[in-house]
């Protein structure tokens, strides 16, 4: 059977994660653009400290400290020089001492040819005092200098230099208002001095009197129009005043005066950015970074401006380049990650900051929708264990992958938020998946918390579905649709319920509805389950198309790919070589797993072997495990083989108990992830792992691809190659795999001498009919109890020809869902009607509790012509009913060729339609021939190789032993034949 899944099982349970992952992808762009704040003034300026770089908060950066002689890269107020008390610079890159310039200017003004005609009394003394004051000022002796400036002003109250310099000292010693007033007096005394206006502007700036500061700087700039520092000072205070446009104009004047000034270029970028002119700002930031490549702040701000201008690709490139230029900086990597740098940027960020939450969120969101374990999200939860949304997101990602861990995560979420409907619902689903009794009560509690939540109603339906309560499940899914008619998951779940009820025809409308809704989270699942429905009806071409549509959406979904491969085995229009290539491609879509060494007891080729059997069919129904696996496991020589059974299904019955009793060790593994099961098998030190599921439902092909055992073998209950390079051998026989079959197998074939399988019939009260039914009915009755997916158009056409050739004959078709008058009935009746066979010639029946029951009503069993029966052939033979078979071109068409000759009925194996038709007519019209086939058939079968359990077990063990010997000798796998009687004591 192909796998079908419930929408809520794999989609809705992760609702919390989808919500979290979506929010993580929608982070609002970081508006941060680095811009150094204007320095704050120290509380009381101590002597020698006016405003310096230590007073300003350092910008957030991981850049290295600036080297000696270089400008600091943060750009801010032009007045923010490292030692403001002595560098009120008006031009040039090097600060000039205020005091030296002041002294020089004073002396220049007092040269003889500049002295006034009427010099005031005391001028000479004042000049001497001023000179001494300046000397003290230069040496940092501010109190002495202040006293001397005051003495000068007593003699000359309007002495401009003394007013100016004493004003500076007052500001430096905490009397900012007095300092401003003194410098105002200096400006009034000598309004032509740009230095006075500039320092007045500085003090106004320190007092945060922005308009007055701007006025002062504008006056200084008019007096010294070629000094580029003055427009910079003006721009700084205009920026603080919120006048971005005038600030930009001032900086443009500064750049015109000094085009190579990177600091002004960066400040101009700041002004344009703050004014909302992002693209021009990016240009100026770019110019600043080109002028000084080490100016990483300008490079960062260029990326921010491009980002906010909507130029995301250019912004990402800018941040990426900066991350290369400054590899230890965190901020450009953060921005690049959010702009599409994805996994690479996040991983680099984690190398710098191991617990960086945003990087972990990014990596966690990238894990969404993949088959990988959510390792990054789990790491984030360990860092933030009280974040309920993160814990729920982790639980949703673990569900369906590591369900036991998901159950723990949901419990963690409930500890954080006991009334969380999503946590309660998820816990119910997880426990139902694990087969825990009473799991549905958690789902019902969730609905009491949020009765109007459609997702929780759907999850309740899925929990009841897992608990095998289909009526309650359907009720809750319908409730979900009543709350939200466009809930695609609910439609998928209703379709799945119909599939579980063997009503494939009724499953198609809800699944089609789910696809039309276009929910990206449900499209793959809806298409896959639709493929299962089409396949159940024998419409293989449509089924394969649906599976391919699903794979377009979810190329890494191994279950969907297995469904398609299984369906291709039944498609008579598929090229066998192409089908082989599709199987070979399966492992290319699996996540890469590093090879790991195996630990075995020893490399002794003759020691007791540890053989593990992996199967979902250690039960009576629905698979063939009882008939073909139980004889082998019970028949093993315990002196030669130690058996471990890995049961990959939650269901158990009485047959499961028999398997468990027959095994030396038993492992229930349905809830284990591939990684955990891989570890379990390695810990068990299995020598040979035998897979009995292939690509059928509930398979573990991804686990087999990891090679958990040193030798791996496939039992051919699946009718094709596994396609996995990690599977070394496949059991076969010369009739099932004639010469040439090796080319369509990845595995090396071990051909057994008798039959590839050994059949054990189930207990039944029904015995073969003593007389053929034709005696009672007066007409021959053909029958086929095969899965109707095998009853393809070619088979129907051939059977119609046979019915036409035997006009009195009738045909009984029996399978799940038939006989109810539903869509499957209508399709079959219509197909035969197109060939001229009326409904009165056909009898459609559903399955019965005892599968042998209806064999007593038919004379001859008809095998489908492309995809032969397996179990049904054996069941018919056991009930004394001969089987008419035609060998097909592929392995699935060779079951009759190996099973029928094993009981001496090779005559009923035909090679083409005409031979099939001829033998069918002969069986219907030649009573002696029919009796010869039926008489004593059960006893012949009992004595045949098909039921020789001891010989079969010894032959299989001989194959295992040869494979193990080659492994111990370091030889590669090769195809080989097991000789007749080999393995017997």
Order of alpha helices (4+ residues) and beta strands (2+ residues): alpha-alpha-alpha-alpha-alpha-alpha-alpha-alpha-alpha-alpha-alpha-alpha-alpha-alpha-alpha-alpha-alpha-alpha-alpha-alpha-alpha-alpha-alpha-alpha-alpha-alpha-alpha-alpha-alpha-alpha-alpha-beta-alpha-alpha-beta-alpha-beta-alpha-beta-alpha-beta-beta-beta-alpha-beta-alpha-beta-alpha-beta-beta-alpha-beta-alpha-beta-alpha-alpha-alpha-alpha-beta
